[in-house]
Amino acid sequence: MVDTAHEKIAASARHLDRSAKKQTDSADRRTELAADRTILAAERTYAAWVRTGLASLASGIGAHTLLEGVVPHWMVGATGSVLVLFSAFCFVAAVWREMEPGAPPPRPDTRRLPPTLLIGVNGFLMIVALAALDGIWSTVLPSALRH
């Protein structure tokens, strides 16, 4: 009878040990999944900044084209310039927010985007924004000087 009680206690102890390991593994997995969600949320934020920047860039160029001859030249230049400069800000903010997301997540399964890729793509977008700004001012400034 004593052996049976010892066997029951030993079996119960083994069961508790397995249960504790499963619980620990489950908590670790939830932590890893939370880290993955954090990285993916940061990528969505990056994409939102880039989308906003591209929309602002297109709006600045479009405003310049549509407002030409409708409003004074200084207003055409100012409107287009503010929108294009805002797009440049968005491209810089996108990289900054992606590279500085806050506290590092613990051991995620998902890999982060390489910083060189982010800097390269957004650097190119900055050059496009500056070229658009130059295009706006190269057409607005001569027109303003004629009038």
TANOR-V277745 format. One line per field, one symbol per residue. phi: phi as a letter, one per 40 degrees, with the letter a starting at -180 (. if undefined). A space follows every 10 residues. Layout:
BEGIN
phi = ???
END
This chain:
BEGIN
phi = .ccccccccc cccccccccc cccccccccc cccccccccc cccccdcccc dccccccccc cccccccdgb bdcccccccc ccccccccdc cccccdcccb chccccfccc ccccdccccc cccccccccc cccccccccc ccccccc
END
